[in-house]
């Protein structure tokens, strides 16, 4: 997939191939995740073989959820249940020196506050 990302101006092709977006095992309604001030502030951590590689929070998104919805829905019809993939915190494999890419039999765990481990 990295070869597609390098030859295309957007990463969309390299990130949207069949089987490239595992989801679940469940989805939690936003009402169960909103804070007392009606904002979304969830810690997100990615571990590879127990090593923390990414550590972030949804309050640090480059664009707010309402802004993402407005921008995307200007050209794409969104329906209830649609999922908007927003990216990840700093710490992707290519960003390390030397790079740390996944390889068999690596185990990745993504933990999202209020949702659990994926």
C-alpha positions as CSV (number, residue, x, y, z in Angstrom):
1,X,0.0,0.0,0.0
2,X,2.9,2.4,0.6
3,X,3.8,2.2,-3.1
4,X,0.3,3.5,-3.9
5,X,0.7,6.3,-1.4
6,X,4.1,7.4,-2.9
7,X,2.8,7.4,-6.5
8,X,-0.4,9.3,-5.7
9,X,-0.8,12.8,-4.4
10,X,-3.2,11.6,-1.7
11,X,-3.0,8.7,0.7
12,X,-6.5,7.7,0.0
13,X,-5.6,4.8,-2.4
14,X,-3.0,3.3,0.0
15,X,-5.5,3.4,2.9
16,X,-8.7,2.3,1.2
17,X,-8.0,-1.1,-0.2
18,X,-10.2,-4.1,0.7
19,X,-9.4,-5.4,4.2
20,X,-7.5,-2.2,5.1
21,X,-10.1,-0.8,7.6
22,X,-10.8,-3.2,10.4
23,X,-13.6,-2.0,12.7
24,X,-15.1,-3.4,15.8
25,X,-15.9,-5.6,17.5
26,X,-18.4,-2.9,18.5
27,X,-19.4,0.7,17.9
28,X,-20.3,3.0,20.8
29,X,-22.9,5.8,20.3
30,X,-21.5,9.3,20.8
31,X,-23.9,10.0,23.6
32,X,-22.1,7.4,25.7
33,X,-18.7,9.1,25.0
34,X,-19.4,12.8,25.3
35,X,-18.0,14.6,28.4
36,X,-20.1,16.7,30.8
37,X,-19.5,19.8,28.6
38,X,-20.8,17.9,25.5
39,X,-17.3,17.5,24.0
40,X,-15.5,14.5,22.8
41,X,-12.2,14.0,24.6
42,X,-11.0,10.4,24.3
43,X,-7.5,9.1,24.9
44,X,-6.2,6.9,22.1
45,X,-3.1,4.7,22.4
46,X,-1.5,2.3,19.9
47,X,0.9,-0.4,21.1
48,X,3.0,-2.8,19.0
49,X,4.2,-5.8,20.9
50,X,3.5,-3.9,24.1
51,X,5.6,-0.8,23.1
52,X,3.6,2.5,23.0
53,X,3.9,3.9,19.5
54,X,1.1,6.4,19.5
55,X,-0.5,8.3,22.4
56,X,-3.1,11.0,21.7
57,X,-6.5,12.4,22.4
58,X,-9.5,13.2,20.1
59,X,-9.4,16.9,21.4
60,X,-6.1,17.2,19.3
61,X,-7.7,16.4,16.0
62,X,-6.6,18.9,13.3
63,X,-10.2,19.6,12.4
64,X,-13.2,19.4,14.7
65,X,-15.8,16.7,14.0
66,X,-18.4,19.3,12.9
67,X,-15.9,20.8,10.5
68,X,-15.0,17.3,9.1
69,X,-18.7,16.5,8.6
70,X,-19.4,19.9,6.9
71,X,-16.4,19.5,4.6
72,X,-17.0,15.9,3.6
73,X,-20.8,16.3,3.2
74,X,-20.2,19.2,0.8
75,X,-19.3,16.5,-1.8
76,X,-20.3,13.2,-0.4
77,X,-23.7,12.1,0.8
78,X,-23.3,10.9,4.5
79,X,-25.9,8.6,6.0
80,X,-26.5,7.5,9.6
81,X,-23.9,4.9,10.4
82,X,-21.2,6.2,8.1
83,X,-17.8,6.2,9.6
84,X,-15.3,9.0,9.0
85,X,-11.7,7.8,9.4
86,X,-9.7,10.8,10.7
87,X,-6.2,9.5,10.9
88,X,-4.0,8.7,13.9
89,X,-1.8,10.5,16.4
90,X,2.0,11.0,15.8
91,X,4.0,7.8,15.9
92,X,3.5,6.0,12.6
93,X,6.3,3.6,11.6
94,X,7.7,5.7,8.9
95,X,8.3,8.6,11.3
96,X,10.9,6.7,13.3
97,X,14.6,6.8,12.6
98,X,15.1,4.1,11.5
99,X,11.5,3.3,10.5
100,X,9.6,0.7,12.5
101,X,7.2,-1.0,10.1
102,X,4.9,-3.8,11.1
103,X,6.0,-7.3,10.3
104,X,4.7,-10.8,11.1
105,X,4.1,-11.8,13.9
106,X,3.7,-8.3,15.4
107,X,0.7,-7.7,17.6
108,X,-1.0,-4.3,17.4
109,X,-3.5,-3.1,20.1
110,X,-5.4,0.2,19.7
111,X,-7.0,1.3,23.0
112,X,-9.7,4.0,22.9
113,X,-11.0,5.4,26.1
114,X,-14.7,4.4,26.6
115,X,-14.6,1.9,23.8
116,X,-11.9,-0.6,24.7
117,X,-9.1,-2.5,22.9
118,X,-9.3,-3.2,19.2
